[in-house]
Amino acid sequence: MWQNWINFIIGIIIFIAALAKVEANWIYWLGGIIVAILALWGGLSKK
């Protein structure tokens, strides 16, 4: 359950960074990796 909240928060941060036209690509890379890992973990942990 907490993985979904972390995904939501990171998604909002990435969205705001995109709107603010942040040029730091590492934000998108790191955010994408974290979201992917947590989504996989959350998906595999549900029955």
DAMOMO-V690526 format. One line per field, one symbol per residue. ss: DSSP state (h for helix, s for strand, l for the rest). phi: phi as a letter, one per 20 degrees, with the letter a starting at -180 (. if undefined). A space follows every 10 residues. Layout:
ss=???
phi=???
//
This chain:
ss=lhhhhhhhhh hhhhhhhhhl llllhhhhhh hhhhhhhhhh hhhhhll
phi=.fffffgfff fffffffffe lfefffffff ffffffffff ffffeee
//
